[in-house]
Amino acid sequence: MSLIVQKFGGTSLSDDHSRSHVLRHIVREQQAGNGIVVVVSAMGRRGEPYATDSLLELVSSRGKYDLHAREKDLLISCGEVISAAVLCGLLNAQGIASVVLTGGQAGIITNARFGAARIERIVPDAIIQHVAEGRVVIVTGFQGMTEQGDITTLGRGGSDTSATALGAALEASVVDIYTDVDGILTADPRWVSDARPLSVVSYEEICNMAHNGAKVIHPRAVEIAMRASIPVRVRSTFSEGEGTLVTRSEKIRSNGQWSDRTVTGLAHVRGISQIAVGNPQVSADLQSRIFRAMASHGISVDFINVIPTGVHYTVSQPDTELAVQLLRDLGYKPIIRMDCAKVSIIGGGMNEEPGVMAGIVETLTNLGIPILQSADSNTTIWVLIPESELAVAMQALHRTFELHLTYD
């Protein structure tokens, strides 16, 4: 018997209509003879009663509450418990034996970093026993338990992480991540009208897409699957499509799938500020002083270019005011450009492939869009542009690399 892990997000569980589709996917796999482990998120999104953000709002009203991180994790873990119990009741009503396990009961042991815990190990004995006895096992995503028995939450993307970590521990044949979109697209369709679904991508490519703004799956979840060589499919809850398969790049090549594809997709991040510091008489420790100041105040820096006379880097727009003040306190006169966007051009086939950067520069130059900064790695080229030009740039680059064409 093969074992499949299915993960359903909040929108997939938010109402009776959506949950009927969830039931259909579970029943289909069970009838195919597979063992099923289902990982669930909290129902709905902000504003809906059982969503994680809604639970947090219960204790964040104008400073009336002072809830410690341990107790906050206890509170927000309730959303997944509610989802799991409701789904269990629906399965039982259909005559499908099922059982709910919290993250701790499922054997997910974490450290004690409340709100952003890391999984230390998984002891899946209880899951294995229930599956062997013919039950669908529903596990509350986003959470685990310390050695001392405290409930913890895994932070952003926690349910995706729960799913792939359980898939690795159980040696599942596949982890299916169900969302409200038909797999992974070549770009965000809100910005690129002819974005197309991808049938297959490599772990490296989807990690880069996720790190650079694509929100279909969390990069930590992909990294776990990659280490364990567990295939992941990103699928729609509301269709029977196969979605996007995430697997090893060498497996894609050996199967002859898209072997000539240079660029796989585009991703973007908005709301960025560019900071430039330096002059010809710069002190030797300028760079270390700047980045030490940013780090000590919890400011994440990106897009770093270090040159002999100074540095260029970016921060998120909300961090800009503090970053500028810190630099002025150090005696520097930073030059700030706000309202920037980072566009990422991603593809496992671009390594040692000539002409990719030329295509980017020519496309943007012909449109009069300035490149404020650029950087590259084996699978990604990043360019910083004015945010006002984002839609035009994304659409044009998508066409330059023929991502609007169907390769399947």
C-alpha positions in Angstrom: 0.0 0.0 0.0 1.3 3.4 -1.0 1.0 6.2 1.5 0.0 9.7 0.4 0.2 12.9 2.4 -2.5 15.5 1.5 -2.3 19.1 2.8 -5.4 21.3 2.6 -5.1 25.1 3.2 -7.5 27.4 4.9 -9.6 28.3 1.8 -10.1 24.6 1.0 -11.7 24.1 4.4 -13.6 27.4 4.8 -17.2 26.3 3.9 -19.3 23.2 3.1 -18.8 23.6 -0.6 -15.0 23.7 -0.3 -15.0 20.8 2.2 -17.0 18.7 -0.3 -14.1 18.9 -2.7 -11.7 18.0 0.1 -13.7 14.8 0.8 -13.7 14.0 -2.9 -9.9 14.0 -3.1 -9.5 11.9 0.1 -12.1 9.3 -1.1 -10.5 9.1 -4.6 -7.1 8.2 -3.1 -8.5 5.8 -0.6 -10.5 3.9 -3.3 -7.2 3.6 -5.2 -5.8 1.7 -2.2 -3.6 4.3 -0.8 -3.1 5.0 2.9 -4.0 8.7 3.6 -2.5 11.2 6.0 -4.3 14.6 5.8 -2.6 17.8 7.1 -5.0 20.7 7.7 -4.6 24.5 8.2 -7.0 26.7 10.1 -10.2 27.5 8.3 -10.4 30.6 6.2 -8.5 33.9 6.2 -8.3 37.0 8.2 -11.7 38.1 9.4 -13.2 34.6 9.4 -13.9 33.3 12.9 -11.4 30.4 13.1 -8.5 31.8 11.0 -5.2 32.2 12.7 -5.2 36.0 12.4 -8.7 36.2 13.8 -7.6 34.2 16.9 -4.6 36.5 17.3 -6.9 39.6 17.2 -8.7 38.2 20.3 -5.7 39.1 22.4 -4.3 42.2 20.6 -7.0 44.8 21.2 -5.3 48.1 22.1 -2.8 46.7 24.4 -5.3 45.2 26.9 -3.6 41.8 26.7 -0.1 40.7 27.3 0.1 37.1 26.2 3.4 35.4 26.4 4.7 33.5 23.3 4.0 30.1 24.9 0.4 30.9 25.6 0.0 32.6 22.2 1.0 29.3 20.5 -1.5 27.5 22.6 -4.2 29.9 21.4 -3.4 29.9 17.7 -3.0 26.1 17.6 -6.8 25.9 18.1 -7.6 26.9 14.5 -6.1 23.7 13.1 -7.8 21.6 15.8 -11.2 23.0 14.7 -10.5 22.2 11.1 -9.3 18.7 11.9 -12.3 17.9 14.0 -14.8 19.2 11.4 -13.2 17.2 8.7 -13.1 14.1 10.9 -16.8 14.4 11.5 -17.5 14.7 7.7 -15.5 11.6 7.0 -17.2 9.6 9.7 -20.6 10.6 8.3 -19.5 9.2 5.0 -18.6 5.9 6.6 -14.8 6.6 6.3 -13.0 5.7 9.5 -10.8 8.6 10.6 -8.9 10.0 13.6 -7.5 13.3 14.6 -3.9 13.7 15.9 -2.4 17.0 17.1 1.1 17.8 15.9 2.4 16.4 19.2 0.3 13.3 19.1 1.5 12.7 15.5 5.1 12.7 16.9 6.3 16.1 15.7 8.9 17.1 18.2 10.2 20.7 18.1 12.5 23.0 19.9 11.0 25.6 22.3 11.2 28.6 20.0 7.5 29.5 20.3 6.0 31.1 17.2 8.8 29.9 15.0 9.7 26.4 16.2 11.9 24.1 14.3 11.2 20.4 13.9 13.9 18.3 15.7 12.6 14.9 14.8 9.3 13.0 14.0 8.3 9.8 15.7 5.3 8.7 13.5 4.4 5.5 15.3 0.9 6.5 16.1 0.2 7.5 12.5 1.6 4.3 11.1 -0.6 2.3 13.5 -3.8 4.1 12.6 -3.1 3.8 8.8 -2.4 0.1 9.2 -5.8 -0.2 10.9 -7.5 1.4 7.9 -8.1 4.9 9.2 -7.6 8.2 7.5 -5.3 10.1 9.8 -5.9 13.9 10.1 -3.0 15.8 11.5 -3.2 19.4 12.7 -0.7 21.3 10.6 1.5 24.3 11.7 2.3 22.8 15.1 4.3 20.4 17.2 5.3 19.8 20.8 8.5 20.2 22.8 10.0 17.4 24.8 8.4 19.0 27.9 4.9 18.7 26.3 4.4 22.4 25.4 2.5 23.1 22.2 4.5 25.0 19.6 3.8 26.6 16.2 6.1 26.4 13.2 5.7 30.0 11.9 4.9 31.1 8.4 4.2 28.2 6.0 4.0 25.9 8.9 1.3 23.6 7.5 3.3 23.1 4.3 6.3 22.3 6.5 4.3 19.8 8.5 3.1 18.0 5.4 6.5 17.6 3.8 8.2 16.7 7.1 5.6 14.0 7.7 6.0 12.8 4.1 9.7 12.4 4.7 9.3 10.7 8.0 6.7 8.3 6.6 8.5 7.8 3.3 5.4 8.8 1.4 5.1 8.2 -2.3 4.0 11.8 -2.8 2.9 14.9 -0.9 0.0 16.7 -2.4 -0.4 20.4 -1.5 -3.9 21.5 -2.3 -4.6 25.2 -2.8 -7.1 27.4 -4.5 -5.0 27.7 -7.8 -4.2 25.1 -10.5 -0.6 24.5 -9.6 2.4 26.8 -10.0 2.2 29.4 -12.8 5.0 31.0 -14.8 4.2 34.3 -13.1 1.6 35.9 -10.9 -1.6 36.2 -13.1 -2.5 39.4 -11.3 0.5 41.0 -13.1 0.9 38.8 -16.2 -2.3 38.1 -18.1 -0.9 35.2 -20.1 0.8 33.4 -17.2 0.6 29.6 -17.8 0.6 26.6 -15.5 3.8 24.6 -15.2 3.5 20.8 -15.3 6.9 20.2 -13.7 9.6 22.2 -11.9 12.7 21.3 -10.0 13.0 21.7 -6.2 15.7 24.4 -6.8 13.5 26.4 -9.1 10.4 26.4 -6.9 12.6 27.3 -3.8 13.9 30.3 -5.7 10.4 31.3 -6.8 9.0 30.9 -3.3 11.9 32.9 -1.7 11.4 35.7 -4.2 7.7 36.3 -3.8 5.7 33.4 -5.2 3.4 32.2 -2.4 2.0 28.9 -3.5 4.3 26.8 -1.2 6.7 27.7 1.5 10.5 27.3 0.6 11.2 25.5 3.9 8.7 22.8 3.0 10.3 22.3 -0.4 13.8 22.1 1.1 12.6 19.3 3.4 11.1 17.4 0.5 14.3 17.9 -1.6 16.5 16.5 1.2 14.2 13.4 1.4 13.7 13.1 -2.4 9.9 13.1 -1.8 8.0 14.4 -4.9 5.5 17.2 -4.2 2.4 18.1 -6.3 0.8 21.5 -6.0 -2.8 21.0 -7.0 -6.2 22.7 -6.9 -8.7 21.6 -4.4 -11.5 22.5 -6.9 -10.4 20.4 -9.9 -9.1 17.0 -10.8 -6.0 18.4 -12.5 -2.6 16.9 -11.7 -1.2 20.4 -11.0 2.6 20.9 -10.8 5.0 18.2 -10.0 8.1 19.3 -8.0 11.0 16.9 -8.3 14.7 16.7 -8.9 16.1 18.5 -11.9 18.0 15.5 -13.1 14.7 13.5 -13.1 13.1 16.2 -15.3 16.0 16.0 -17.7 16.1 12.2 -17.8 12.4 12.1 -18.7 13.0 14.5 -21.5 10.6 17.1 -20.0 11.3 20.7 -21.1 15.0 19.9 -21.5 15.4 23.0 -23.6 13.7 25.4 -21.2 16.1 28.2 -20.1 13.7 30.3 -18.0 10.9 28.6 -15.9 9.1 31.6 -14.4 9.1 35.0 -12.9 8.6 36.2 -9.3 8.5 39.6 -7.8 8.6 41.4 -4.4 7.1 44.9 -4.0 7.5 47.6 -1.4 11.3 47.7 -1.3 13.7 50.7 -0.6 17.2 50.9 -2.1 19.9 52.4 0.2 23.3 53.6 -1.1 26.1 54.6 1.3 29.6 55.6 0.7 32.1 58.0 -0.7 35.8 57.9 -2.0 37.1 58.6 1.5 35.2 55.7 3.0 36.5 54.1 6.2 37.8 50.5 6.0 35.1 49.3 8.4 32.1 51.0 6.7 30.5 47.8 5.5 30.8 45.9 8.7 29.5 48.9 10.7 26.4 49.2 8.5 25.4 45.6 8.4 26.1 45.2 12.1 23.7 48.0 12.8 21.0 46.6 10.6 21.4 43.1 12.2 21.3 44.4 15.8 18.0 46.1 15.1 16.4 43.1 13.3 16.4 44.7 9.9 16.7 42.1 7.1 18.9 43.3 4.2 18.8 42.0 0.6 20.2 42.7 -2.8 23.6 43.5 -1.4 26.3 45.0 -3.6 29.6 45.8 -1.8 32.0 48.0 -3.6 35.3 49.6 -2.5 33.7 52.9 -1.8 30.6 51.8 -0.1 27.5 49.6 -0.3 24.1 49.3 -2.0 21.4 47.2 -0.5 17.6 47.0 0.0 15.3 46.8 2.9 11.5 46.4 3.1 9.6 49.7 3.0 8.4 49.5 6.7 12.0 49.2 7.8 13.3 52.1 5.8 12.8 54.9 8.4 14.7 53.0 11.1 17.4 51.9 8.7 18.0 55.5 7.6 18.1 56.8 11.2 20.7 54.2 12.2 22.9 55.2 9.3 22.6 58.9 10.2 23.5 58.0 13.8 26.7 56.4 12.4 27.5 59.6 10.6 26.6 58.5 7.1 24.5 60.3 4.5 22.5 57.6 2.8 20.8 58.0 -0.5 17.3 56.5 -0.5 15.1 55.4 -3.3 11.7 54.1 -2.1 8.9 52.4 -4.1 11.1 49.8 -5.8 10.4 46.2 -6.8 12.6 43.2 -7.3 11.9 41.0 -10.3 13.4 37.5 -10.3 14.0 35.6 -13.6 14.3 31.9 -12.6 15.3 28.8 -14.5 17.4 25.7 -14.0 18.5 25.9 -17.6 20.1 29.3 -17.5 23.3 28.2 -15.9 26.1 28.8 -18.5 23.4 29.7 -21.1 24.5 32.9 -22.9 22.1 35.6 -23.7 19.8 35.6 -20.7 21.1 38.8 -19.1 21.2 40.4 -22.6 17.6 39.6 -23.1 16.6 41.1 -19.7 18.6 44.3 -20.3 17.4 44.8 -23.9 13.8 44.2 -22.9 13.8 46.7 -20.1 16.0 49.3 -21.9 13.7 49.3 -24.9 10.8 50.1 -22.6 12.7 52.9 -20.8 12.7 51.0 -17.5 15.9 51.7 -15.5 17.7 48.8 -13.8 18.7 50.1 -10.4 20.6 47.0 -9.3 21.2 43.5 -10.5 22.6 40.2 -9.2 22.6 36.6 -10.3 23.1 33.0 -9.2 23.2 29.7 -11.1 19.4 29.6 -11.5 18.2 33.2 -10.9 18.9 36.7 -12.1 17.4 39.6 -10.0 16.8 43.1 -11.2 15.6 46.1 -9.1 13.3 48.5 -10.9 10.9 51.3 -10.0 7.7 49.7 -8.7 5.6 51.8 -11.0 7.1 49.9 -13.9 6.4 46.4 -12.5 3.4 45.4 -14.5 5.0 46.5 -17.8 8.3 44.8 -17.0 6.7 41.5 -15.9 4.5 41.3 -19.0 7.4 42.1 -21.3 9.9 39.7 -19.7 7.3 37.0 -19.7 7.1 37.4 -23.5 10.8 37.8 -24.1 11.4 34.3 -22.6 8.3 32.8 -24.3 6.8 31.8 -21.0 3.3 32.4 -22.6 3.8 29.3 -24.8 2.6 25.9 -23.8 5.4 23.4 -23.5 3.4 20.3 -22.5 
